[in-house]
Amino acid sequence: MWRPLSREPEHGAKPDLMGQPEQRGSPGRSWCSGVTCVPAAPPHAVSCPLLSRWGILFSHPRDFTPVCTTELGQAAKLAPEFSKRNVKMIALSIDSVEDHLGWSKDINAYNGDQPEQTLPFPIIADAKRELAVQLGMLDPDERDKDGMPLTARVVFVFGPDKKLKLSILYPATTGRNFDEILRVVDSLQLTAYKKVATPVNWKPGDSVMVIPSLPDDEAKKLFPKGIFTKDLPSGKKYLRYTPQPE
């Protein structure tokens, strides 16, 4: 059964990104030690660990499959937006580097670009499914023609502290909404540094909510643009809104 990543994997895990020397024991590096991947196009050089950056790891069932091709095409289009947010993108699929290179041509062609072998992010070649197993990415129901389990459409977002901030699981038959993933990243980054929460359907620029643990007097000092409370039948003043802080 699929399980969310609850902690960083052990050091020395198998499936360093291509061109990266072994650095056993480096903080936050363990999950990508021993990985082989198709490097990204310059200036998006492969680097691991993520250093002080945010990171997103998104897995795919197989190369040369229809839904995955549309997803990676959209991810490539949105790569500049993720870069603006200091987010390192890394994809994963359970095929070989050779397959990844050929598939990258198809993805670029799908986007209406030149069919080149490079994308604005690396693709991990997890042909033995070792990393997929380690991170709990295998779909318990979807299998290939040989009966081997496929990787599910998993999204992991990591913070600069190398800790998992978000995990989303999609079945193989449902493509991800990368605009929604970008919105979630905006929320994660905002709420990581400000004492606010984002309400339902929030978009950047919308009002946010003051976290319940913050007393009113402290909230007034932190949010000089004002706090607006919605009256409720209970009489409790827990719906506290404020303009999005800078």
N, C-alpha and C positions, 0 to 999 in steps of 0.2 A: 504494500500500500504506500502511496506517495505520502511523504512527510515533509513539513517545512524545515528549513535549515535552522537549527536552534543554537548552534555554536560554530566557531571556526573549526574546520577539519584539522586532523592531526598534521604536524609537520612531516614532510617527506612523502606526502600523498602522491600517487601516480594516477594518471594523467593528471621545465621552465618555459615560458613562452619562447618561441623561436628566437634564437640569438641572445637569450638571457642566461648568464652563468648561474650555476647553483649557488644559493646563499642560504644554506640550512639555518633555521633558527631566526630568520629575519621576521620581525613582527608583521602580522597581517599577510604574509606571503604564502602561507601553507597551501591554500586551496588551488593555487595556480602553479605549484611546483611540479615540473615534469610534463607540462602541457605542450603539445605541438600545435601550431596554428598557422593560418595564412596571415602574414603581416598586413597591416593596413597601409594604405597609400600615404606617402609623405604629405603633410607634416605630421600625420597621425601615427607616429612610430609606435610599435608595440612596446609597452612598458608594464612591468609588474614588479613590485607591488603598485597599488594605486597611489602611493605616496599621500599627499594631502588632498587628493581629489575625491569627489563622489564617483561611484561606479555603478554601471548597470550590466548585468549578465543575463542574456536572454537565449534560451535553448530552442532548438527546432527538431522535429521528428527525423527528417531526412533532407538531403540535397535533392535538387531537381524535382521538387514537389510543388503543386500549384499554390497552396495557401502560404507556405513558407517563402516562396519567391515574392509574393505581393508584400509580405511583412518586411522582408529585408530591403525591398525596394523603398518602402515608406520609411524605414529606419535610416536608410542612406540619405533620403531627401531631408529628414529632420536632423541629421548629424550636426549641422551648424547650430541648431537650437540647443542641442545637448551640450555642445562645446561652449556656448555662451554661458551655460550654467555650471561649467567646470566638471562635467560628467564624462567619464571615460566609458565608452561603449565596447562591449565584447560579446560576440555571438558564439554559439556552440551548436555543433551538429555531429551526428555519429558517423560521419563519412571521412574519407581520406583528404589529405591536402590537395592531391590531384583533382579530386571531385570538387572540392571547394573552389579551386581556381577556375574550373570549367563553369561551375554554377554562377560564379561572380560575373562572368560574361553575360549569362542569361539575365541576371538581376539588373545589370546596367542597361541591357537592351530593353528590358521591360520598362525601365524608367525613361526610355527614349534617348539614352546616352550612348556613347561609344562602347562597344562590347569589350571592355578591358577586364583584366583579371584582378583588379584592385577595387576595394571598397573603402569607405572612410573609417572602418573599424576592422579589427581582426576577427577571424572565425576560428575557434578552437576545433581541431580535428580529434574528436574523442571516439575514434573508430572502435576501440575495445570497450567503450561505455564505462570506463573506470571512473572518470570524473562525474558522469551522470549518476552512477551508483553512489558515489561518495556524497553527492549533494542531494540525493533523493529526487532526481529529476525523471526517473523512468515512469512511464504511464502503465498502470497495472492492467489496462484493458487493450490498448492499441499495440499490435504486433506487425512485423514485416512479413514478407512472403516465406521467410525461413522460420517463422515462429518466435523471433527474437523481439523483446519489448522495445518500443520506440521511446525516445525522450518526449515528454509532454512539452507544451508551450509554457515554460516557466519563466517568470521575470523575478530576478533578485536585484534589489537596489541596496547598495552599501554606502555608508557614510564615510567621511574622511577618517573616522576612528576605526575603520575596517569592520564595523559591526553591521549586521543585517538590519535594515530599516523597513523593508517591505518585501513580501513575497506574494506573487499572484500566479495562480495555476489555471491555464486554459486547456480544454481538451484539444486533440489533434484536429478536430473538425471545425474549430472556431478560431478565426484569426483575431489577433490582438488589435486594440485601438491604441496606436502610438501617440495620438493626441492626448488621450486620457493618461497614458504613462507620463507624458511630459507635464501634464497638469499635476499629477501626483508628486512628481519631483519638485515642482514649484512649492507645493504645500509642505513637503518634507523639509525643504531647505528653509522656508520661512519659519516654520514652527520649531526648527532646531535651534534658532537663534533669538526668537521672540516668544514671549509668554502668551501665545495665542493658539487657537485651534481654528481650522477652516470648516465651515458648515457644509451641508449638503449642496452639491452642484456649484461649489465655490470656484471662481476663476480669478486669476491674478487681477488685482485692482478692486475686487469686491470687498465689502466689509468682512471682518473676521470676528471671532468670538474670544472673549477674555477667558483664560483657563479658570476652572472653578477653584483651584487652590490659591489663587491670587486675591488677597484682601482688597476691598474697595479703595481704601486710602492709598495703598501702593499702586493699584491699577491707575488711579487718577494721575499719579506722578509719572508713570511709565507711558501713558497714552494721552498726551496733551491735546490731541484733536477731539477728545471727548469720548464718553462712554454712554451708550444708549441702551436702556433696559426695556424689554418687552413685558408688559403686564400679563400675568397669567392667573387663572382661577385659584390656584393654590396660594397665591400671594408671595411665592418664593421668587427671588430676584436672580435667577441663575442664567437667564438668557441675556448676557451682556455683550453688546456689539461695539466695535470701534473701527474706524477706518483703517485699512491695511497700513501698518507701520512701515517706514522706509528702512 
